[in-house]
Amino acid sequence: MGKQSPSNHGEGNPEAADQFNAAEREFVSSARGKKKIQEGAAVRPEEEADLARSEQLGRERAKGDDPELEHPAKR
């Protein structure tokens, strides 16, 4: 079996969380990470109708726009 941790962390492992967060910050700051962030924002034409329908379904269930949002929907 694996190496036992000297302490029980209960619901989570703070050391592992710190390592993960540091790796995420490093990736997001890297050139590769910035490229992936830009690619993620792009919507393929075949996805536009599905996204619009999903947004409409979400709005139908919502109580209203979040006043904390900087850019409310323009639809």
Helices and strands as residue ranges (DSSP letters): H 14-29, H 31-41, H 45-61
